[in-house]
Amino acid sequence: MTNTRQARLKNLGEVEQAVMDYIWSHGPSTSESCREALAATRPMKDSTIRTVLRRLEEKGYLTHQTEGRTFIYRAADARQSVAVRAVKGIIDRFCGGSAEELVLGMVDGAVLSRQQLERLARRISEKTLEQNTIDQKTGDEKMSGYKSADKKEKKL
């Protein structure tokens, strides 16, 4: 079996986060479009945005393709995938690998309300039901495959 664990991404600085937020919301972008979009809140020189984009690529957040002489930057992963890995890192480092400990800490720290917990419980229940349905269908398909193989053996 192949180890599918992804390397932990390095933390983002404020400017890097702003650039990633822009690319996640607007899709593939040039350095110039990033610089112009962020100019109102974070004015940068052309060389600065290029450095930020290069560092984000080195950290594994971005990839690029070249069109002529222009680099087009794309997010290497969806925002939610990056968030999941970040939370997994927090769980591993601070909660001994226990997601339950993290959630309980968030409840104790008043980060999650009772309503949010109830919504989470409903979503978990729905996902569990969906997965059970998928597992049952997969199991039924395997069983039907065994039955047809048994019939073929009996004919021989």
N, C-alpha and C positions, 0 to 999 in steps of 0.2 A: 504494500500500500504506500502511496506517495504521501509525504508530509505536506499537507495543504496549508499549514500555518503561515500566515503572511507576516513579513517583518514589521516590527513596530515602526510607525512613522514618527519622525522627529516633530517636536512641537512647533506650532506656528507662532510667529510674532504678529503684532497688530496689523502691520502693513501687509504681511503675507496673507493673513486671514481676510483682509479686505479684498485682495486680489483674487483669492480663491472664491470668496462669496460672489464676486463679479463673474468669474468664469463659470461657476456652477449655475448661476441664474441666466447667463447670456450665451453659454456654449462656447465653441471654439472662437478664439480671439487673437488678435495681433497685440504686440506690445503697445502700439499707438492707441488702439481702441481701449485698452485697459487704462492707459495713462489719462486719456481724455475723459473716460467715465469717472475716474477717481479724482480728477483735478479739483472739483469743488470742495471735497472733504480732505483730500490728501494730495496736494500738488507735488509732483515729482518731475525731475529731469528725465529725459529719454534714457540716459545711461542708468539711472536709478531703477526705473521699472524693468529694464532689461536684466539688471543684476538680480532683482527680486524674482523675476520669472525663471532665470537660470538656477537660482538657489531652490526654488520650489520644484524644479525638475530634478535637481540633485537629491532632494529629500524624498522624491517619489510621488509627489502630488500631481505633477504635470508631465505631459509628453508633448512633443512638437513634431510637426511636419513642415517641410519647406515648400513654399509655392513661389517659384522664382527665387528671389533673394529675401523673401519675407517668411519669418517663422510664424506658424499658426499653432497656438498653444491650446491644449485640451486637458481637461481633468483626467487623471489616470484612473480614478474611481469616482463613483457617485458620492455625493455628500453623505448620504445615509450609511454607506459602507465605511467611510472614513470615521463617522461618528460611532458606529458599532465597534470598530477596532479601538478607538480611543476609550470608550467605556469599558471594553474588555480589559484594556491595559490597567485602568483604574481598579477594576474588580480584582485583577491578579495582584497588583502591587499593594493595595490598601485594604482589601477585604478578604484576603486569603483565598481568592478564587470563588467566593460565594456571592452570587448575584442577590440572593436573599438578604445577606448582610448589608449589601449596598442599598437595597430598597428599604429595609427596616431603618437604616441610618437616615435615609431621605424622609421617611415618615417622622422619625424622632426629631429631625431638624426642621420640620414643617416645610419641606421642599415639595412634598406630595400631599394633596388634600384627600379627604375621604372619597370625594366624587372622582378624583383622578384614579385612585386605587380601584374603585368599583368599575370604572371604564376599562382599566387594565385587566381586571379579573374577567370581564366579559370578553375582551379581545383574546385573551389567553384561552378561554373556554372555546371560543369559536375556532381558533387556530387548531386546538387539540381535536375538535370534532372533524375539521377538514382533513387533518393528517390521518386520523383514524379511518375516515372514508377512503382516502387514497391508499392507505396500507391494506384495507380490506379488499379493494379492487385489485391491487397488485397481487395479493395472496390468492384471490379467486382466479386470476389469470394464470398464476403458477400452477394452481391445482388443476385447471382445465388442461394445461400443457402436460401434466403428469398423466392425467386420465387418457388423453389421446395417445401418449407414448405407450401406456399399458395396453391399449387396444391394439396398437400395431404389433407389440410383442406377442399378444395372444394369437394374432392371425398368422404369425410366423411359426 
